[in-house]
Amino acid sequence: MITWVIEQLWVKPSEGSLTNVVVTAAWRCNGEQVSGGKTYTGTCYGTASFIAPDPSQFIPYSNLTQAEVLQWVWDSGIDKAATEASVNQQIANAINPPVIVPPLPWTSAN
């Protein structure tokens, strides 16, 4: 299961006649899968910056929703599908590691 969250927003206290204008959002994409009774996870995170909004389309800070800000993140160039694919690949690699570290063949562990 993939979930996206906004963890923090940076705002300009004022921009022209607007107040509390979001300029940057910190986001995280988390994934989780249960396999063989064990839970495996993956994550990607980053920030997205935004240009000054059109005053006619401005949403007051107190009225913002996480869904709205996530859409801004994706619209800013964060590739949603590629990010989710990366998280899913992390989980797949944890379930079936592409590289392992076996004991040395000359140790008594064999």
Protein Blocks (a to p, Z undefined) as FASTA:
>chain_A
ZZdddfbdcddfbgcjbghiafbdcddddddddeehiacddddddddddddddfklcccf
klpcfklmmmmmmmnopafklmmmmmmmmmmmmmmccbdcdddfkbckZZ
